[in-house]
Amino acid sequence: MRAEFSVDQLVPHSGQMSLLSEITGYGEDWLSAAVDITPTSMFLQEQGVPAWVGLEYMAQAIGAYAGLQERLKGHEPRVGFLLGTRRYSIPVPYFAPGERIQLKVIKNMQAENGLCAFDCELTGNGYTAMASLNIYQPDDAETFLRDAMS
């Protein structure tokens, strides 16, 4: 299915920190998105965008999945937190200017306490990278952060 919502309606990031270009499809347990590497891309260096940023692309795609699930229920998107990755391997050092990165995130576990695990795939010009990301989405992010800081 093609998403009826724009990236800005699904993720809490704004301006230059909103890294996804568009949502390209979704299903019950997955979402696909694209990132265009442009002259105004966040983290752009002379050689391109460093490949480690692919983890943030994946995390924002997961955020868009979570935001879409909330929107489909008639709710506002909630903030979530990237807890870490179990693996990330990519055969290129940079994403080239002009390149379009394709992402697919698949939810493979969700606990009642807000913990989730996603399998993620990033595809570029002739390469694919995989990662498994762990996410936590509390019911009340402000209270969670306040309690964690005290």
Short mmCIF file of the C-alpha atoms (twelve columns), coordinates in Angstrom:
data_MODEL
# 
_entry.id   MODEL 
# 
loop_
_atom_site.group_PDB 
_atom_site.id 
_atom_site.type_symbol 
_atom_site.label_atom_id 
_atom_site.label_alt_id 
_atom_site.label_comp_id 
_atom_site.label_asym_id 
_atom_site.label_seq_id 
_atom_site.Cartn_x 
_atom_site.Cartn_y 
_atom_site.Cartn_z 
_atom_site.pdbx_PDB_model_num 
ATOM 1   C CA . MET A 1   0.000  0.000  0.000  1 
ATOM 2   C CA . ARG A 2   1.152  3.547  -0.656 1 
ATOM 3   C CA . ALA A 3   1.188  5.862  2.365  1 
ATOM 4   C CA . GLU A 4   -1.403 8.643  2.549  1 
ATOM 5   C CA . PHE A 5   0.767  10.660 4.914  1 
ATOM 6   C CA . SER A 6   3.872  12.723 4.272  1 
ATOM 7   C CA . VAL A 7   7.104  12.139 6.183  1 
ATOM 8   C CA . ASP A 8   6.496  15.361 8.160  1 
ATOM 9   C CA . GLN A 9   3.176  13.981 9.428  1 
ATOM 10  C CA . LEU A 10  4.802  10.792 10.730 1 
ATOM 11  C CA . VAL A 11  8.171  11.616 12.316 1 
ATOM 12  C CA . PRO A 12  8.908  14.150 15.066 1 
ATOM 13  C CA . HIS A 13  11.962 15.493 13.202 1 
ATOM 14  C CA . SER A 14  11.683 18.741 11.282 1 
ATOM 15  C CA . GLY A 15  13.695 20.846 8.875  1 
ATOM 16  C CA . GLN A 16  17.105 19.496 7.986  1 
ATOM 17  C CA . MET A 17  16.848 16.761 10.658 1 
ATOM 18  C CA . SER A 18  13.989 15.112 8.755  1 
ATOM 19  C CA . LEU A 19  16.128 12.802 6.617  1 
ATOM 20  C CA . LEU A 20  13.547 10.714 4.736  1 
ATOM 21  C CA . SER A 21  12.439 11.978 1.326  1 
ATOM 22  C CA . GLU A 22  9.229  9.953  1.036  1 
ATOM 23  C CA . ILE A 23  7.274  6.971  2.288  1 
ATOM 24  C CA . THR A 24  6.986  4.542  -0.623 1 
ATOM 25  C CA . GLY A 25  4.780  1.815  0.866  1 
ATOM 26  C CA . TYR A 26  3.623  0.050  4.012  1 
ATOM 27  C CA . GLY A 27  1.890  -2.998 5.378  1 
ATOM 28  C CA . GLU A 28  0.818  -4.286 8.773  1 
ATOM 29  C CA . ASP A 29  4.376  -4.997 9.961  1 
ATOM 30  C CA . TRP A 30  6.572  -3.085 7.491  1 
ATOM 31  C CA . LEU A 31  7.263  0.267  5.862  1 
ATOM 32  C CA . SER A 32  9.413  1.283  2.898  1 
ATOM 33  C CA . ALA A 33  10.882 4.724  2.368  1 
ATOM 34  C CA . ALA A 34  13.451 6.559  0.262  1 
ATOM 35  C CA . VAL A 35  16.203 9.064  0.963  1 
ATOM 36  C CA . ASP A 36  17.567 11.286 -1.805 1 
ATOM 37  C CA . ILE A 37  21.170 12.426 -1.320 1 
ATOM 38  C CA . THR A 38  21.098 16.068 -2.392 1 
ATOM 39  C CA . PRO A 39  23.422 19.092 -2.054 1 
ATOM 40  C CA . THR A 40  21.435 20.077 1.062  1 
ATOM 41  C CA . SER A 41  21.479 16.638 2.744  1 
ATOM 42  C CA . MET A 42  22.283 16.668 6.440  1 
ATOM 43  C CA . PHE A 43  25.795 15.275 7.142  1 
ATOM 44  C CA . LEU A 44  26.916 15.810 3.514  1 
ATOM 45  C CA . GLN A 45  30.687 15.963 3.114  1 
ATOM 46  C CA . GLU A 46  32.785 16.383 -0.029 1 
ATOM 47  C CA . GLN A 47  32.673 12.629 -0.770 1 
ATOM 48  C CA . GLY A 48  28.979 12.246 0.119  1 
ATOM 49  C CA . VAL A 49  27.028 11.319 3.242  1 
ATOM 50  C CA . PRO A 50  29.009 8.947  5.519  1 
ATOM 51  C CA . ALA A 51  27.561 5.425  5.393  1 
ATOM 52  C CA . TRP A 52  27.107 5.289  9.189  1 
ATOM 53  C CA . VAL A 53  24.195 7.734  8.691  1 
ATOM 54  C CA . GLY A 54  22.349 4.779  7.186  1 
ATOM 55  C CA . LEU A 55  21.529 3.732  10.753 1 
ATOM 56  C CA . GLU A 56  19.719 7.030  11.281 1 
ATOM 57  C CA . TYR A 57  17.885 6.574  7.967  1 
ATOM 58  C CA . MET A 58  16.736 3.179  9.240  1 
ATOM 59  C CA . ALA A 59  15.749 4.615  12.630 1 
ATOM 60  C CA . GLN A 60  13.702 7.373  10.985 1 
ATOM 61  C CA . ALA A 61  11.978 4.798  8.767  1 
ATOM 62  C CA . ILE A 62  11.044 2.916  11.958 1 
ATOM 63  C CA . GLY A 63  9.814  6.213  13.412 1 
ATOM 64  C CA . ALA A 64  7.704  6.722  10.299 1 
ATOM 65  C CA . TYR A 65  6.281  3.187  10.693 1 
ATOM 66  C CA . ALA A 66  5.368  3.923  14.328 1 
ATOM 67  C CA . GLY A 67  3.933  7.326  13.393 1 
ATOM 68  C CA . LEU A 68  1.869  5.752  10.620 1 
ATOM 69  C CA . GLN A 69  0.451  3.161  13.019 1 
ATOM 70  C CA . GLU A 70  -0.609 5.967  15.379 1 
ATOM 71  C CA . ARG A 71  -2.125 8.058  12.534 1 
ATOM 72  C CA . LEU A 72  -4.119 5.065  11.282 1 
ATOM 73  C CA . LYS A 73  -5.636 4.812  14.803 1 
ATOM 74  C CA . GLY A 74  -6.459 8.545  14.749 1 
ATOM 75  C CA . HIS A 75  -3.683 9.479  17.220 1 
ATOM 76  C CA . GLU A 76  -0.683 11.787 17.033 1 
ATOM 77  C CA . PRO A 77  2.720  10.109 16.527 1 
ATOM 78  C CA . ARG A 78  4.726  9.447  19.705 1 
ATOM 79  C CA . VAL A 79  8.456  9.794  20.309 1 
ATOM 80  C CA . GLY A 80  10.560 6.637  20.379 1 
ATOM 81  C CA . PHE A 81  14.195 5.929  21.214 1 
ATOM 82  C CA . LEU A 82  16.820 3.950  19.312 1 
ATOM 83  C CA . LEU A 83  18.390 1.625  21.871 1 
ATOM 84  C CA . GLY A 84  20.979 0.129  19.563 1 
ATOM 85  C CA . THR A 85  21.759 -2.229 16.754 1 
ATOM 86  C CA . ARG A 86  22.834 -5.828 16.795 1 
ATOM 87  C CA . ARG A 87  24.717 -5.495 13.519 1 
ATOM 88  C CA . TYR A 88  25.304 -3.070 10.653 1 
ATOM 89  C CA . SER A 89  27.550 -3.798 7.732  1 
ATOM 90  C CA . ILE A 90  27.727 -1.718 4.575  1 
ATOM 91  C CA . PRO A 91  30.225 -2.122 1.726  1 
ATOM 92  C CA . VAL A 92  30.563 1.603  0.879  1 
ATOM 93  C CA . PRO A 93  32.060 4.442  2.930  1 
ATOM 94  C CA . TYR A 94  29.700 7.158  1.601  1 
ATOM 95  C CA . PHE A 95  26.330 7.626  -0.054 1 
ATOM 96  C CA . ALA A 96  27.014 9.504  -3.276 1 
ATOM 97  C CA . PRO A 97  25.374 12.832 -4.142 1 
ATOM 98  C CA . GLY A 98  22.454 12.178 -6.492 1 
ATOM 99  C CA . GLU A 99  21.931 8.661  -5.114 1 
ATOM 100 C CA . ARG A 100 18.505 7.443  -3.995 1 
ATOM 101 C CA . ILE A 101 18.605 5.146  -0.971 1 
ATOM 102 C CA . GLN A 102 15.748 2.646  -0.572 1 
ATOM 103 C CA . LEU A 103 14.807 1.464  2.924  1 
ATOM 104 C CA . LYS A 104 12.587 -1.306 4.229  1 
ATOM 105 C CA . VAL A 105 11.902 -1.900 7.925  1 
ATOM 106 C CA . ILE A 106 10.079 -4.988 9.195  1 
ATOM 107 C CA . LYS A 107 8.819  -5.323 12.770 1 
ATOM 108 C CA . ASN A 108 9.757  -8.747 14.067 1 
ATOM 109 C CA . MET A 109 8.995  -8.323 17.788 1 
ATOM 110 C CA . GLN A 110 6.899  -6.005 19.938 1 
ATOM 111 C CA . ALA A 111 6.566  -6.346 23.700 1 
ATOM 112 C CA . GLU A 112 3.763  -4.855 25.789 1 
ATOM 113 C CA . ASN A 113 6.255  -2.540 27.551 1 
ATOM 114 C CA . GLY A 114 7.087  -0.608 24.358 1 
ATOM 115 C CA . LEU A 115 10.214 -2.501 23.286 1 
ATOM 116 C CA . CYS A 116 10.373 -3.425 19.604 1 
ATOM 117 C CA . ALA A 117 12.885 -5.039 17.258 1 
ATOM 118 C CA . PHE A 118 13.050 -4.342 13.537 1 
ATOM 119 C CA . ASP A 119 14.962 -5.947 10.690 1 
ATOM 120 C CA . CYS A 120 16.117 -3.210 8.340  1 
ATOM 121 C CA . GLU A 121 17.404 -3.209 4.772  1 
ATOM 122 C CA . LEU A 122 19.065 -0.309 2.977  1 
ATOM 123 C CA . THR A 123 19.679 -0.552 -0.772 1 
ATOM 124 C CA . GLY A 124 21.729 1.867  -2.849 1 
ATOM 125 C CA . ASN A 125 23.570 1.856  -6.161 1 
ATOM 126 C CA . GLY A 126 24.571 -1.814 -6.381 1 
ATOM 127 C CA . TYR A 127 24.801 -2.643 -2.670 1 
ATOM 128 C CA . THR A 128 22.620 -3.681 0.250  1 
ATOM 129 C CA . ALA A 129 23.128 -3.185 3.988  1 
ATOM 130 C CA . MET A 130 21.249 -4.956 6.755  1 
ATOM 131 C CA . ALA A 131 20.743 -4.150 10.429 1 
ATOM 132 C CA . SER A 132 18.580 -5.181 13.354 1 
ATOM 133 C CA . LEU A 133 17.520 -2.191 15.445 1 
ATOM 134 C CA . ASN A 134 16.023 -2.202 18.928 1 
ATOM 135 C CA . ILE A 135 13.541 0.566  19.728 1 
ATOM 136 C CA . TYR A 136 11.753 1.712  22.878 1 
ATOM 137 C CA . GLN A 137 8.549  3.750  22.652 1 
ATOM 138 C CA . PRO A 138 7.239  4.694  26.098 1 
ATOM 139 C CA . ASP A 139 3.654  5.801  26.591 1 
ATOM 140 C CA . ASP A 140 4.900  9.178  27.890 1 
ATOM 141 C CA . ALA A 141 8.323  10.184 26.523 1 
ATOM 142 C CA . GLU A 142 8.546  13.381 28.605 1 
ATOM 143 C CA . THR A 143 8.033  11.523 31.876 1 
ATOM 144 C CA . PHE A 144 10.454 8.805  30.773 1 
ATOM 145 C CA . LEU A 145 13.177 11.372 30.016 1 
ATOM 146 C CA . ARG A 146 12.553 13.346 33.191 1 
ATOM 147 C CA . ASP A 147 12.739 10.181 35.319 1 
ATOM 148 C CA . ALA A 148 15.867 9.004  33.484 1 
ATOM 149 C CA . MET A 149 17.629 12.340 34.151 1 
ATOM 150 C CA . SER A 150 16.840 12.453 37.869 1 
# 
